[in-house]
Amino acid sequence: MQPYLQLASLRLATTIPLISPRIYNNSTKLLAASGAMASSMAYIALLASALAAVIALLHWAYRWRHPRSNGTLPPGSLGLPIIGETLQFFSPNPTCDLSPFVKDRIKRYGSIFKTSVVGRPVVVSADPEMNYYVFQQEGKLFESWYPDTFTEIFGRDNVGSLHGFMYKYLKTLVLRLYGQENLKSVLLAETDAACRGSLASWASQPTVELKDGISTMIFDLTAKKLIGYDPSNPSQVNLRKNFAAFIRGLISFPLNIPGTAYHECMEGRKNAMKVLRGMMKERMAADPERPCEDFFDHVIQELRREKPLLTETIALDLMFVLLFASFETTALALTIGVKLLTENPKVVDALREEHEAIIRSRKDPNSGVTWAEYKSMTFTSQVIMEIVRLANIVPGIFRKALQDVEIKGYTIPAGWGIMVCPPAVHLNPEIYEDPLAFNPWRWQGKPEITGGTKHFMAFGGGLRFCVGTDLSKVLMATFIHCLVTKYSWRTVKGGNIVRTPGLGFPDGFHVQLIPKN
């Protein structure tokens, strides 16, 4: 048995090697062929996937640049997918003239054109008739809207994002503070005192950076009325700095990474909201019978109602927006106003004539401005109108189409944004002769504007005409009154402007105030 096994083993050992190479080679070839086929199939699948992705991308890009519409879209370009024409929109403009972004497109497409800003399709209107129509149709065909980045900045429940009854309710609430009755009885005297004190303080210094000085003056005044602001209070001391950081990046390219202006803006908001939340917590825990000392106390009263209309989030966003809007826009307008006055001494002479006549008619020359005196400042009112026309603090006012809207031969699709462009109207030579000239006399003999019109919308228009308009005018008038009657001034350095597209003074505006005898 054993030899048989040995013989069998020997035969196996000798016969298998004779057959094995052929089988092995065939198997190897088969495996190689299978591997090559699998590699080819994988390559083809990868190529097909890449091709499908490219086709999908091209289709998406085509649909982005050629969006569907039930009618004729306005001319223009939506730019690159997602980015759109955002970079061009935020490009700097160092003049009072219309931004190149809008000016070039008006020349190319006309006064109504489409574009895309921060990822959203927008129709830009430089047409006075269309602008007026958009404002008048709010709540019917259009509603207030801002791009998502703006909503992140001001809060998702800010007053600009609310509609209908809630917006009207908040507007009525705010008018308790900024309405004409409170202006007459309280705010005019406090504004006059703030302007006198600040100008006297600045005159004791070699120079003052006017934008920062005016911002601080107005912030201290309005924040005290809004939240009882006290700059010496340790818990509130950084609030002004937080708003300054917020403002520096307010209208900047929305890139939220450390080191960018937008990131600084968001950090400023976060820190300011932290202070406001702390104040709300303290006041909600305080005695409900405590008398109201500022506007925030009235808001807390509304929150304490059995069935409050306000939420804490809406209340905080409201306070944040009011603190910002109460000082920054007016501070910018006054700063560029002083710059324009410096460049136009004839206007200063005419202002001095009007305001010195007011002082001569007083029993006490050093008494404060009265409401009757304020209303008699005819030329000053013309100067203020001309300042805000040229300042163009707000580069665009946004709305959103609630349905497909046919207007001026074009269709604005439902959901698209509309940017009403006030600078394009205020600087239109067909409306204002020599529009870049500072000429307050152009307003002579014209009735006072108490709302937005087709040709003037510095304070907005329609239902959302700015509730702080009267306060802004009072602030500007009392500041001009104190400035021209008690001081002369000269520019020391700075004064250059830049729009990105919001107005700024990159080098500041440093002036020296010289008291008059």
ChimeraX attribute file (.defattr): number of C-alpha atoms within 10 A of each C-alpha:
attribute: neighborCount
match mode: 1-to-1
recipient: residues
	/A:1	6
	/A:2	7
	/A:3	8
	/A:4	9
	/A:5	10
	/A:6	11
	/A:7	12
	/A:8	12
	/A:9	12
	/A:10	11
	/A:11	11
	/A:12	11
	/A:13	11
	/A:14	11
	/A:15	11
	/A:16	10
	/A:17	10
	/A:18	9
	/A:19	10
	/A:20	11
	/A:21	11
	/A:22	11
	/A:23	10
	/A:24	11
	/A:25	11
	/A:26	12
	/A:27	12
	/A:28	12
	/A:29	12
	/A:30	12
	/A:31	12
	/A:32	12
	/A:33	12
	/A:34	12
	/A:35	12
	/A:36	12
	/A:37	12
	/A:38	12
	/A:39	12
	/A:40	12
	/A:41	12
	/A:42	12
	/A:43	12
	/A:44	12
	/A:45	12
	/A:46	12
	/A:47	12
	/A:48	12
	/A:49	12
	/A:50	12
	/A:51	12
	/A:52	12
	/A:53	12
	/A:54	12
	/A:55	12
	/A:56	12
	/A:57	12
	/A:58	12
	/A:59	12
	/A:60	14
	/A:61	16
	/A:62	12
	/A:63	12
	/A:64	19
	/A:65	19
	/A:66	12
	/A:67	13
	/A:68	11
	/A:69	12
	/A:70	11
	/A:71	14
	/A:72	13
	/A:73	19
	/A:74	21
	/A:75	17
	/A:76	19
	/A:77	18
	/A:78	23
	/A:79	18
	/A:80	14
	/A:81	16
	/A:82	16
	/A:83	14
	/A:84	21
	/A:85	20
	/A:86	20
	/A:87	13
	/A:88	15
	/A:89	20
	/A:90	19
	/A:91	16
	/A:92	17
	/A:93	18
	/A:94	16
	/A:95	13
	/A:96	16
	/A:97	18
	/A:98	24
	/A:99	22
	/A:100	14
	/A:101	17
	/A:102	20
	/A:103	15
	/A:104	12
	/A:105	19
	/A:106	18
	/A:107	9
	/A:108	12
	/A:109	14
	/A:110	16
	/A:111	21
	/A:112	20
	/A:113	21
	/A:114	22
	/A:115	24
	/A:116	26
	/A:117	20
	/A:118	18
	/A:119	18
	/A:120	19
	/A:121	24
	/A:122	24
	/A:123	25
	/A:124	26
	/A:125	26
	/A:126	24
	/A:127	20
	/A:128	23
	/A:129	13
	/A:130	17
	/A:131	24
	/A:132	19
	/A:133	15
	/A:134	25
	/A:135	25
	/A:136	15
	/A:137	13
	/A:138	20
	/A:139	14
	/A:140	11
	/A:141	18
	/A:142	24
	/A:143	23
	/A:144	21
	/A:145	21
	/A:146	19
	/A:147	16
	/A:148	14
	/A:149	19
	/A:150	14
	/A:151	15
	/A:152	14
	/A:153	21
	/A:154	20
	/A:155	21
	/A:156	16
	/A:157	17
	/A:158	22
	/A:159	22
	/A:160	19
	/A:161	15
	/A:162	17
	/A:163	15
	/A:164	10
	/A:165	9
	/A:166	13
	/A:167	17
	/A:168	15
	/A:169	13
	/A:170	18
	/A:171	17
	/A:172	14
	/A:173	16
	/A:174	19
	/A:175	14
	/A:176	14
	/A:177	21
	/A:178	20
	/A:179	18
	/A:180	15
	/A:181	12
	/A:182	14
	/A:183	19
	/A:184	15
	/A:185	12
	/A:186	12
	/A:187	22
	/A:188	22
	/A:189	16
	/A:190	16
	/A:191	25
	/A:192	21
	/A:193	17
	/A:194	19
	/A:195	23
	/A:196	18
	/A:197	13
	/A:198	16
	/A:199	21
	/A:200	18
	/A:201	12
	/A:202	18
	/A:203	18
	/A:204	13
	/A:205	11
	/A:206	12
	/A:207	18
	/A:208	22
	/A:209	19
	/A:210	23
	/A:211	22
	/A:212	17
	/A:213	17
	/A:214	23
	/A:215	22
	/A:216	18
	/A:217	19
	/A:218	21
	/A:219	23
	/A:220	19
	/A:221	21
	/A:222	23
	/A:223	23
	/A:224	17
	/A:225	17
	/A:226	23
	/A:227	18
	/A:228	16
	/A:229	19
	/A:230	14
	/A:231	15
	/A:232	9
	/A:233	9
	/A:234	9
	/A:235	12
	/A:236	16
	/A:237	14
	/A:238	16
	/A:239	23
	/A:240	21
	/A:241	15
	/A:242	21
	/A:243	21
	/A:244	21
	/A:245	22
	/A:246	25
	/A:247	21
	/A:248	15
	/A:249	20
	/A:250	21
	/A:251	21
	/A:252	21
	/A:253	19
	/A:254	19
	/A:255	12
	/A:256	15
	/A:257	10
	/A:258	10
	/A:259	9
	/A:260	14
	/A:261	22
	/A:262	25
	/A:263	21
	/A:264	22
	/A:265	24
	/A:266	21
	/A:267	19
	/A:268	24
	/A:269	23
	/A:270	14
	/A:271	18
	/A:272	21
	/A:273	18
	/A:274	14
	/A:275	16
	/A:276	20
	/A:277	15
	/A:278	11
	/A:279	15
	/A:280	20
	/A:281	11
	/A:282	10
	/A:283	16
	/A:284	14
	/A:285	8
	/A:286	10
	/A:287	8
	/A:288	13
	/A:289	7
	/A:290	9
	/A:291	9
	/A:292	13
	/A:293	13
	/A:294	16
	/A:295	20
	/A:296	22
	/A:297	20
	/A:298	17
	/A:299	22
	/A:300	19
	/A:301	16
	/A:302	17
	/A:303	17
	/A:304	13
	/A:305	10
	/A:306	7
	/A:307	8
	/A:308	10
	/A:309	12
	/A:310	18
	/A:311	11
	/A:312	13
	/A:313	13
	/A:314	18
	/A:315	21
	/A:316	22
	/A:317	19
	/A:318	21
	/A:319	21
	/A:320	19
	/A:321	16
	/A:322	18
	/A:323	20
	/A:324	19
	/A:325	15
	/A:326	22
	/A:327	22
	/A:328	22
	/A:329	18
	/A:330	22
	/A:331	24
	/A:332	22
	/A:333	23
	/A:334	26
	/A:335	25
	/A:336	24
	/A:337	22
	/A:338	21
	/A:339	19
	/A:340	19
	/A:341	18
	/A:342	16
	/A:343	13
	/A:344	13
	/A:345	11
	/A:346	11
	/A:347	20
	/A:348	19
	/A:349	12
	/A:350	13
	/A:351	22
	/A:352	19
	/A:353	14
	/A:354	19
	/A:355	21
	/A:356	15
	/A:357	11
	/A:358	17
	/A:359	18
	/A:360	10
	/A:361	10
	/A:362	13
	/A:363	8
	/A:364	9
	/A:365	11
	/A:366	8
	/A:367	10
	/A:368	19
	/A:369	20
	/A:370	14
	/A:371	14
	/A:372	9
	/A:373	15
	/A:374	20
	/A:375	12
	/A:376	14
	/A:377	17
	/A:378	16
	/A:379	19
	/A:380	25
	/A:381	21
	/A:382	19
	/A:383	26
	/A:384	19
	/A:385	21
	/A:386	21
	/A:387	25
	/A:388	23
	/A:389	23
	/A:390	23
	/A:391	25
	/A:392	28
	/A:393	22
	/A:394	18
	/A:395	21
	/A:396	20
	/A:397	20
	/A:398	20
	/A:399	24
	/A:400	24
	/A:401	22
	/A:402	18
	/A:403	14
	/A:404	16
	/A:405	16
	/A:406	14
	/A:407	12
	/A:408	11
	/A:409	9
	/A:410	15
	/A:411	16
	/A:412	25
	/A:413	24
	/A:414	15
	/A:415	16
	/A:416	20
	/A:417	28
	/A:418	27
	/A:419	22
	/A:420	27
	/A:421	24
	/A:422	29
	/A:423	25
	/A:424	24
	/A:425	25
	/A:426	27
	/A:427	22
	/A:428	19
	/A:429	12
	/A:430	10
	/A:431	13
	/A:432	14
	/A:433	12
	/A:434	12
	/A:435	17
	/A:436	17
	/A:437	12
	/A:438	19
	/A:439	17
	/A:440	17
	/A:441	13
	/A:442	14
	/A:443	16
	/A:444	11
	/A:445	9
	/A:446	9
	/A:447	7
	/A:448	11
	/A:449	10
	/A:450	11
	/A:451	17
	/A:452	19
	/A:453	18
	/A:454	16
	/A:455	19
	/A:456	21
	/A:457	28
	/A:458	25
	/A:459	22
	/A:460	21
	/A:461	21
	/A:462	17
	/A:463	17
	/A:464	17
	/A:465	16
	/A:466	18
	/A:467	17
	/A:468	18
	/A:469	19
	/A:470	15
	/A:471	22
	/A:472	21
	/A:473	17
	/A:474	21
	/A:475	24
	/A:476	23
	/A:477	23
	/A:478	22
	/A:479	21
	/A:480	23
	/A:481	25
	/A:482	20
	/A:483	20
	/A:484	20
	/A:485	17
	/A:486	18
	/A:487	16
	/A:488	15
	/A:489	16
	/A:490	13
	/A:491	17
	/A:492	14
	/A:493	14
	/A:494	14
	/A:495	22
	/A:496	15
	/A:497	18
	/A:498	18
	/A:499	23
	/A:500	18
	/A:501	22
	/A:502	19
	/A:503	24
	/A:504	21
	/A:505	17
	/A:506	13
	/A:507	13
	/A:508	18
	/A:509	23
	/A:510	20
	/A:511	22
	/A:512	21
	/A:513	23
	/A:514	17
	/A:515	15
	/A:516	9
	/A:517	5
